[in-house]
Amino acid sequence: MRRFLLVGLGGVMAVPLLAHTAPTSVAIPGEATAQGDIAVTIYQNGQSLVQDTRRMNLPGGRSKQEFPDVSAQIRAETVTLTGPGIGIVEQNFDYDLLTPAKLMEKAVGQTITLLRTNVATGAETRVRAKVLAANGGVVLQIGDTIEVLRDDGLPVRVIFDKVPPNLRARPTLSVTLESKGGMTPTTLTYLTPGLGWTSDYVTLFDDAKQTIDVQGWVTLTNNTGTDYTNADVLLVAGNTNQSGGRRSFQMPYNPSTGTIDEAGTESNDRERLGDYYLYPLSERTTISNAQQKQVSFLDVKAAPARSTYEFNNGWLATNEAASAASVLKFSTSRGGGLGDQLPSGTMRVYMRDKRGDPQFIGESRIEATPMGSAMSIRTGEAFDVKVKSIVEERTRLSSSRWKTRMRYEITNARNNAITVDLGQNGLWGDVRITEQSQEGKRISADRVEWNVPVPANGKATLTATFDSRY
Amino acid sequence: MRGLTALLMMSLASPVVAQTVVVSGEPEAVSLTVYRGQKYGNAPIDPNWPTGYALVTETRTVTIPAGESVVRFEGVAEGMFPESAIVTGLPRGVKEKNRDARLLSPLGLVDAYLKREVKITRTSKATGIARTYDAIITSAPGGAVILQTGEGYEALHCTGLPERMGFDKLPANLSVKPTLSVITQSDTPTTAKLTLTYMAAGFDWQANYIAQVHERGPDGKSKVDMFAWLTLANGGNQSFVNANTMAIAGEPNRVARAVQARPTGGGLQLKCWPQQRTHQVPLRGNYPYPPPPPPPPYTAPPVYMEADAEAIMVTGARMRAEKSMSPVAVVVAEQENLGDLKLYRIPEAVTVNAKGQKQVAMLVKPGAAFDQLYTANIEDHAGDESNDSFPMTTLFRSENRAEKGLGLPMPQGQVMVFENSRYGPLLAGQTNLKDRAVGDELEMAIGQASDVRYRVTKISETRERQRFRVQVTNARNSPADVEIEIPFELRGSSKGVTKIDGVPTWKTTVAGNGEAVLFYEVKLERN
């Protein structure tokens, strides 16, 4: 039934639009589309591939076919039209748009009608005028006199006999093709920017049970200026490289989100395209212009998670007490985790208050994460856990060595014991730790980390002495 | 059932399955949790542009027919982050969430009526007679409407005549406001109680403390009544009636939002050939219009206290001395822990008005013990060779502990310090407080004491060392506790100098109408 309707419309709309002089009457504007069976593949770097299969009633031989209802941001250079018995002569993308100024410019040398209205009596007089020039103002020849249009500020209707042939209401894609004629299924393929997707994760953390419920949503955004009606949608997770093009996009700046502690090594049977994961939407859907659409793709209940704290000190300096970061750790592995890949997006974490209502406790960007990864999400700064760093002593050992004794005071105003991962950065390679009150782990040449237990409603002190060049 | 459920059969752009549109007009119950925004330099909340956000949870009842239906949510906060919306309570869950931002507007109408018939009505200014013509919109690219009439082609509003367009029907898919809707399915007609949760911009809150200092003790011990308002602001156009209202202290992490669907629509900006004078119209009218000027900054009306001032004159000082700056709070926000954040719940449902600011008491701690002292840092006037004396800073210090009469989490905010005098409580100073957990040290610097001064004099200098004298003078008739930080590596030991948090600090008590002197030596490191 619907297909039948589309066939009819496709036929009507394929006639060159400017040939329409009789008004078309369609019941509700905004409803009809010339699109056929449409498939949209959306990538995460702002590119999308649109495949539009239209059944067109083609005349035999050479004809010019216009394609309305393609993306308003179409990358015209990427257009391909295929179909049985079709040969392409040329493809055109015309964007000379019809505006009053253009209309006037193109009327230079031609004759137009002026309809003047007498402001006192309402009487109308009609004169023919020749447009001599349209540079800033419009210079007209009326009979033997030369005038500037509307220099007197009085009302005058300017009526043009015709619209120049290649001025269009919208940028228009047209293809000149050769065909045997008849009803032909044609497939139009092109790339367009303005369609994108990301993921949004809703994570509910249960502090008592130390578990998380995670729902994943893909969020599509359409800013192309065009609706995609009843489309078959496929999402590709991963960024394809891209160069050139009329609207060329650089690879987006993708800093590490610091959310993957240990990259996973598991795989599942999710469909892939090379190194990208595919997320097909299970049902056809309409993506309207200026619309944001969300469809669920992940729902995991009661995966184990634990909350912990982290603090990074930049360089050996005295700093006021500052809050440690609250960190949520969990896994994406099949056993004991979310059991799926996570496409990049934003994870929002909620937690129930005393009445049992979920409240927002923070969000973090996550990057595309393989299955089996150990993850840590920084949700925010802990009100009750603070770290103060103090330079206790700084002495010069020799002309090139300094001794710096640091004290770190960690306070915990919570009524449970916690562990804070305290990191000291900026050690360069040659800073030696000559003394420390607790064994630390030299993660890299630049950084040392201590896991400091802090009692409930208590305080812990860590001291370390560094031997450095500066 | 207050949730308006208008059922209209409407075929949307995807007429594969007939979808019933169910409109959920307004929530029955709403709860609002406000999170703080970043404020530059402890500035107060900007009521016109609150930088924080809120989590809104609404309960709505809708009647869903059998089959597939679209539930449209109206009356949500306009700062909504649609990507954060969570809808629960539907019998078979949510198939799709959509947020449409094609707005019903002059531009939206012209866009939808491209290549369609509209009516043009021209009214004669002289006779008042209106004539209506049929026309087809042949062009609607941004800046122009070109009409095809029976006589030829014309451009709308380029004639100087009063003319207007008329449209037959409302185009499909245009919304009055950006609207969130969900597609859902049901086997049978059901009445469902939904919960809609979303985050929205345009809210903010902060704590506003009032610290009233009772008589300063001669030993430097003072009793201070601590009181705090929870000040929350809603900068949006949506009121929240009888809302279960909460505020969250602490810093939840936030990240930049992904690309958003941009609302389409707006006014028609028509560009024409010259209308009045030739020079008024640019050669090519394709330059973007400058943005409209920003609204004038909000300035609070000046508060004149003339009536009050007169009352002092007439009734004398005694009346004012009895007034207290700490209000008596009947409703105090209740605090609970939410993970590593602090949640303050207003115990009664309150109405948070659109474009409104609201204050509820959140902390009442009368009689907290504070120590009063005078502080300075030698580097405050580094580079000043004048050998002048400088006033020291008056500071109130305590610890956020129950023994001191405190012992509650204290969220960051502005502090107004009042001191009792013969004329009643007077403003002694304003300061800011950062987030203070239980057990943290509290310091409120309230102003400069011109009677307690210090002077630093360099006595001698060699290649390795500089020798200084610090002199503190006290013109008050009570002893002054003094702390001066000397942030250098000192040679030898000076009496009364200890390291506090790694910084050598001179602590002493200067007798009333007396003075104290310290000598110290700074080691110079020269390469």
Interface residues (C-beta under 8 A of the other chain):
Chain A: R2 L17 H20 T21 P23 T24 S25 V26 A27 I28 P29 G30 E31 T33 G46 L97 L98 T99 P100 A101 L103 M104 T113 T117 N118 V119 A120 T121 G122 A134 N135 G136 G137 V138 V148 L149 R150 D151 G153 L154 P155 V156 R157 V158 I159 F160 D161 K162 V163 L167 R168 A169 R170 G196 T198 D200 V202 F205 D207 Q215 W217 T219 T221 N222 N223 G225 D227 T229 N230 E283 R284 T285 T286 S288 N289 A290 Q291 Q292 K293 Q294 V295 S296 S307 T318 A321 S323 A325 S326 G345 T346 R348 M351 D353 K354 D357 P358 Q359 F360 I361 G362 E363 S364 R365 R378 T379 G380 E381 A382 F383 D384 V385 K386 K388 I390 V391 E392 R394 R396 S399 R407 T411 A413 R414 N457 K459
Chain B: S11 L12 A13 S14 P15 V16 S31 T33 Y35 L55 T57 P82 E83 S84 A85 I86 G93 V94 K95 E96 K97 N98 R99 D100 A101 R102 A112 Y113 L114 K115 R116 E117 S124 K125 A126 T127 I129 D134 I136 T138 S139 A140 P141 G143 A144 I146 Q148 T149 E151 G152 Y153 E154 A155 C158 T159 G160 L161 K169 L170 P171 A172 N173 L174 T197 M199 M246 I248 A249 G250 E251 P252 N253 R254 V255 A256 R257 A258 V259 Q260 A261 R262 P263 T264 L270 K271 C272 W273 P274 Q275 Q276 R277 T278 H279 V281 P282 L283 R284 G285 E336 N337 L338 G339 D340 L341 K342 L343 R345 P409 D435 A437 V438 G439 D440 E489 K499 D501 G502 V503 E525 N527
